[in-house]
Protein backbone atom coordinates (compact mmCIF):
# COMPACT_ATOMS: atom_id res chain seq x y z
CA UNK A 1 0.00 0.00 0.00
CA UNK A 2 1.48 3.32 -1.03
CA UNK A 3 1.12 6.59 0.85
CA UNK A 4 -1.81 7.79 -1.27
CA UNK A 5 -3.75 4.56 -0.65
CA UNK A 6 -2.98 4.87 3.06
CA UNK A 7 -4.35 8.42 3.16
CA UNK A 8 -7.53 7.34 1.35
CA UNK A 9 -7.97 4.48 3.85
CA UNK A 10 -7.52 6.88 6.80
CA UNK A 11 -10.13 9.23 5.34
CA UNK A 12 -12.57 6.30 4.98
CA UNK A 13 -11.98 5.32 8.62
CA UNK A 14 -12.59 8.90 9.77
CA UNK A 15 -15.78 9.09 7.68
CA UNK A 16 -16.99 5.80 9.19
CA UNK A 17 -16.35 7.08 12.72
CA UNK A 18 -18.26 10.28 11.99
CA UNK A 19 -21.16 8.29 10.53
CA UNK A 20 -21.16 5.98 13.56
CA UNK A 21 -21.31 8.95 15.93
CA UNK A 22 -24.20 10.38 13.92
CA UNK A 23 -26.05 7.07 14.13
CA UNK A 24 -25.50 6.88 17.90
CA UNK A 25 -26.66 10.48 18.23
CA UNK A 26 -29.73 9.74 16.15
CA UNK A 27 -30.46 6.57 18.13
CA UNK A 28 -30.19 8.51 21.38
CA UNK A 29 -32.52 11.16 20.01
CA UNK A 30 -34.96 8.48 18.88
CA UNK A 31 -34.84 6.80 22.30
CA UNK A 32 -35.62 10.03 24.15
CA UNK A 33 -38.30 11.05 21.65
CA UNK A 34 -40.04 7.72 22.12
CA UNK A 35 -39.76 7.93 25.89
CA UNK A 36 -41.22 11.45 25.86
CA UNK A 37 -44.28 10.13 24.03
CA UNK A 38 -44.92 7.09 26.23
CA UNK A 39 -44.18 8.66 29.62
CA UNK A 40 -47.31 10.84 29.44
CA UNK A 41 -49.73 7.96 28.78
CA UNK A 42 -52.26 7.81 31.60
CA UNK A 43 -52.87 4.65 33.58
CA UNK A 44 -56.32 3.21 32.76
CA UNK A 45 -57.29 2.91 36.46
CA UNK A 46 -55.34 5.63 38.25
CA UNK A 47 -54.99 9.38 37.73
CA UNK A 48 -51.22 8.97 37.22
CA UNK A 49 -49.05 8.66 34.13
CA UNK A 50 -47.18 5.47 33.32
CA UNK A 51 -43.94 7.30 34.15
CA UNK A 52 -45.20 8.35 37.60
CA UNK A 53 -46.10 4.72 38.35
CA UNK A 54 -42.74 3.45 37.02
CA UNK A 55 -44.56 1.33 34.45
CA UNK A 56 -42.38 2.89 31.73
CA UNK A 57 -38.82 4.13 32.24
CA UNK A 58 -36.00 5.42 30.04
CA UNK A 59 -33.93 2.26 30.41
CA UNK A 60 -36.87 0.27 29.04
CA UNK A 61 -36.51 1.83 25.58
CA UNK A 62 -33.96 0.10 23.36
CA UNK A 63 -32.92 1.04 19.84
CA UNK A 64 -31.69 -2.11 18.11
CA UNK A 65 -29.95 -2.65 14.76
CA UNK A 66 -32.05 -1.36 11.87
CA UNK A 67 -33.60 -3.78 9.40
CA UNK A 68 -32.05 -4.38 5.99
CA UNK A 69 -34.41 -1.69 4.68
CA UNK A 70 -32.90 0.72 7.26
CA UNK A 71 -36.05 0.82 9.41
CA UNK A 72 -35.28 1.54 13.06
CA UNK A 73 -36.08 -1.34 15.40
CA UNK A 74 -37.41 -0.17 18.75
CA UNK A 75 -38.00 -2.44 21.72
CA UNK A 76 -40.02 -1.16 24.64
CA UNK A 77 -40.16 -2.96 27.93
CA UNK A 78 -42.77 -2.01 30.50
CA UNK A 79 -43.40 -3.14 34.04
CA UNK A 80 -47.03 -3.46 35.21
CA UNK A 81 -47.61 -2.31 38.78
CA UNK A 82 -48.68 -5.80 39.94
CA UNK A 83 -47.95 -9.31 38.56
CA UNK A 84 -51.64 -9.98 37.89
CA UNK A 85 -52.49 -6.56 36.37
CA UNK A 86 -55.65 -7.06 34.33
CA UNK A 87 -54.92 -4.02 32.16
CA UNK A 88 -51.40 -4.91 31.01
CA UNK A 89 -52.65 -5.67 27.50
CA UNK A 90 -54.41 -2.30 27.36
CA UNK A 91 -51.24 -0.52 28.50
CA UNK A 92 -49.23 -2.23 25.76
CA UNK A 93 -51.89 -1.28 23.22
CA UNK A 94 -51.78 2.35 24.38
CA UNK A 95 -47.99 2.44 23.98
CA UNK A 96 -48.24 1.02 20.46
CA UNK A 97 -51.06 3.29 19.26
CA UNK A 98 -49.51 6.46 20.68
CA UNK A 99 -46.17 5.77 18.99
CA UNK A 100 -47.68 4.69 15.69
CA UNK A 101 -49.61 7.96 15.57
CA UNK A 102 -46.78 10.24 16.64
CA UNK A 103 -43.52 8.97 15.16
CA UNK A 104 -43.30 10.60 11.70
CA UNK A 105 -41.33 7.79 10.07
CA UNK A 106 -41.50 4.03 9.88
CA UNK A 107 -40.24 2.02 12.86
CA UNK A 108 -40.50 -1.64 13.78
CA UNK A 109 -41.98 -1.65 17.24
CA UNK A 110 -41.60 -4.56 19.67
CA UNK A 111 -43.37 -4.12 23.01
CA UNK A 112 -42.81 -6.51 25.89
CA UNK A 113 -43.62 -6.84 29.55
CA UNK A 114 -40.48 -6.91 31.68
CA UNK A 115 -39.43 -10.52 32.12
CA UNK A 116 -40.89 -12.03 35.26
CA UNK A 117 -43.11 -9.01 35.97
CA UNK A 118 -46.49 -10.52 35.06
CA UNK A 119 -48.17 -13.89 35.53
CA UNK A 120 -49.20 -14.17 31.86
CA UNK A 121 -46.48 -12.07 30.20
CA UNK A 122 -45.90 -14.46 27.27
CA UNK A 123 -49.56 -14.44 26.23
CA UNK A 124 -49.81 -10.66 26.59
CA UNK A 125 -46.57 -10.13 24.65
CA UNK A 126 -48.05 -12.15 21.77
CA UNK A 127 -51.23 -10.07 21.80
CA UNK A 128 -49.59 -6.65 21.83
CA UNK A 129 -47.24 -7.58 18.99
CA UNK A 130 -49.85 -9.16 16.71
CA UNK A 131 -51.09 -6.74 14.02
CA UNK A 132 -54.40 -8.54 13.51
CA UNK A 133 -55.24 -8.55 17.21
CA UNK A 134 -54.31 -4.87 17.48
CA UNK A 135 -56.54 -3.98 14.54
CA UNK A 136 -59.41 -6.01 16.00
CA UNK A 137 -58.98 -4.38 19.41
CA UNK A 138 -59.12 -0.90 17.90
CA UNK A 139 -62.40 -1.77 16.14
CA UNK A 140 -64.04 -2.31 19.53
CA UNK A 141 -65.62 1.09 20.39
CA UNK A 142 -65.27 0.69 24.17
CA UNK A 143 -61.65 -0.37 23.96
CA UNK A 144 -60.88 2.37 21.46
CA UNK A 145 -62.37 4.98 23.82
CA UNK A 146 -60.25 3.67 26.68
CA UNK A 147 -57.09 3.88 24.54
CA UNK A 148 -58.00 7.41 23.37
CA UNK A 149 -58.51 8.58 26.95
CA UNK A 150 -55.18 7.13 28.06
CA UNK A 151 -53.10 8.56 25.22
CA UNK A 152 -54.62 12.04 24.82
CA UNK A 153 -52.34 14.89 25.78
CA UNK A 154 -53.47 17.32 28.46
CA UNK A 155 -53.36 21.01 27.59
C-alpha positions as CSV (number, residue, x, y, z in Angstrom):
1,X,0.0,0.0,0.0
2,X,1.5,3.3,-1.0
3,X,1.1,6.6,0.8
4,X,-1.8,7.8,-1.3
5,X,-3.7,4.6,-0.6
6,X,-3.0,4.9,3.1
7,X,-4.4,8.4,3.2
8,X,-7.5,7.3,1.4
9,X,-8.0,4.5,3.8
10,X,-7.5,6.9,6.8
11,X,-10.1,9.2,5.3
12,X,-12.6,6.3,5.0
13,X,-12.0,5.3,8.6
14,X,-12.6,8.9,9.8
15,X,-15.8,9.1,7.7
16,X,-17.0,5.8,9.2
17,X,-16.4,7.1,12.7
18,X,-18.3,10.3,12.0
19,X,-21.2,8.3,10.5
20,X,-21.2,6.0,13.6
21,X,-21.3,9.0,15.9
22,X,-24.2,10.4,13.9
23,X,-26.0,7.1,14.1
24,X,-25.5,6.9,17.9
25,X,-26.7,10.5,18.2
26,X,-29.7,9.7,16.1
27,X,-30.5,6.6,18.1
28,X,-30.2,8.5,21.4
29,X,-32.5,11.2,20.0
30,X,-35.0,8.5,18.9
31,X,-34.8,6.8,22.3
32,X,-35.6,10.0,24.2
33,X,-38.3,11.1,21.7
34,X,-40.0,7.7,22.1
35,X,-39.8,7.9,25.9
36,X,-41.2,11.4,25.9
37,X,-44.3,10.1,24.0
38,X,-44.9,7.1,26.2
39,X,-44.2,8.7,29.6
40,X,-47.3,10.8,29.4
41,X,-49.7,8.0,28.8
42,X,-52.3,7.8,31.6
43,X,-52.9,4.7,33.6
44,X,-56.3,3.2,32.8
45,X,-57.3,2.9,36.5
46,X,-55.3,5.6,38.3
47,X,-55.0,9.4,37.7
48,X,-51.2,9.0,37.2
49,X,-49.1,8.7,34.1
50,X,-47.2,5.5,33.3
51,X,-43.9,7.3,34.2
52,X,-45.2,8.4,37.6
53,X,-46.1,4.7,38.3
54,X,-42.7,3.5,37.0
55,X,-44.6,1.3,34.4
56,X,-42.4,2.9,31.7
57,X,-38.8,4.1,32.2
58,X,-36.0,5.4,30.0
59,X,-33.9,2.3,30.4
60,X,-36.9,0.3,29.0
61,X,-36.5,1.8,25.6
62,X,-34.0,0.1,23.4
63,X,-32.9,1.0,19.8
64,X,-31.7,-2.1,18.1
65,X,-29.9,-2.7,14.8
66,X,-32.1,-1.4,11.9
67,X,-33.6,-3.8,9.4
68,X,-32.1,-4.4,6.0
69,X,-34.4,-1.7,4.7
70,X,-32.9,0.7,7.3
71,X,-36.1,0.8,9.4
72,X,-35.3,1.5,13.1
73,X,-36.1,-1.3,15.4
74,X,-37.4,-0.2,18.8
75,X,-38.0,-2.4,21.7
76,X,-40.0,-1.2,24.6
77,X,-40.2,-3.0,27.9
78,X,-42.8,-2.0,30.5
79,X,-43.4,-3.1,34.0
80,X,-47.0,-3.5,35.2
81,X,-47.6,-2.3,38.8
82,X,-48.7,-5.8,39.9
83,X,-47.9,-9.3,38.6
84,X,-51.6,-10.0,37.9
85,X,-52.5,-6.6,36.4
86,X,-55.6,-7.1,34.3
87,X,-54.9,-4.0,32.2
88,X,-51.4,-4.9,31.0
89,X,-52.6,-5.7,27.5
90,X,-54.4,-2.3,27.4
91,X,-51.2,-0.5,28.5
92,X,-49.2,-2.2,25.8
93,X,-51.9,-1.3,23.2
94,X,-51.8,2.4,24.4
95,X,-48.0,2.4,24.0
96,X,-48.2,1.0,20.5
97,X,-51.1,3.3,19.3
98,X,-49.5,6.5,20.7
99,X,-46.2,5.8,19.0
100,X,-47.7,4.7,15.7
101,X,-49.6,8.0,15.6
102,X,-46.8,10.2,16.6
103,X,-43.5,9.0,15.2
104,X,-43.3,10.6,11.7
105,X,-41.3,7.8,10.1
106,X,-41.5,4.0,9.9
107,X,-40.2,2.0,12.9
108,X,-40.5,-1.6,13.8
109,X,-42.0,-1.6,17.2
110,X,-41.6,-4.6,19.7
111,X,-43.4,-4.1,23.0
112,X,-42.8,-6.5,25.9
113,X,-43.6,-6.8,29.6
114,X,-40.5,-6.9,31.7
115,X,-39.4,-10.5,32.1
116,X,-40.9,-12.0,35.3
117,X,-43.1,-9.0,36.0
118,X,-46.5,-10.5,35.1
119,X,-48.2,-13.9,35.5
120,X,-49.2,-14.2,31.9
121,X,-46.5,-12.1,30.2
122,X,-45.9,-14.5,27.3
123,X,-49.6,-14.4,26.2
124,X,-49.8,-10.7,26.6
125,X,-46.6,-10.1,24.6
126,X,-48.0,-12.1,21.8
127,X,-51.2,-10.1,21.8
128,X,-49.6,-6.7,21.8
129,X,-47.2,-7.6,19.0
130,X,-49.9,-9.2,16.7
131,X,-51.1,-6.7,14.0
132,X,-54.4,-8.5,13.5
133,X,-55.2,-8.6,17.2
134,X,-54.3,-4.9,17.5
135,X,-56.5,-4.0,14.5
136,X,-59.4,-6.0,16.0
137,X,-59.0,-4.4,19.4
138,X,-59.1,-0.9,17.9
139,X,-62.4,-1.8,16.1
140,X,-64.0,-2.3,19.5
141,X,-65.6,1.1,20.4
142,X,-65.3,0.7,24.2
143,X,-61.6,-0.4,24.0
144,X,-60.9,2.4,21.5
145,X,-62.4,5.0,23.8
146,X,-60.2,3.7,26.7
147,X,-57.1,3.9,24.5
148,X,-58.0,7.4,23.4
149,X,-58.5,8.6,27.0
150,X,-55.2,7.1,28.1
151,X,-53.1,8.6,25.2
152,X,-54.6,12.0,24.8
153,X,-52.3,14.9,25.8
154,X,-53.5,17.3,28.5
155,X,-53.4,21.0,27.6
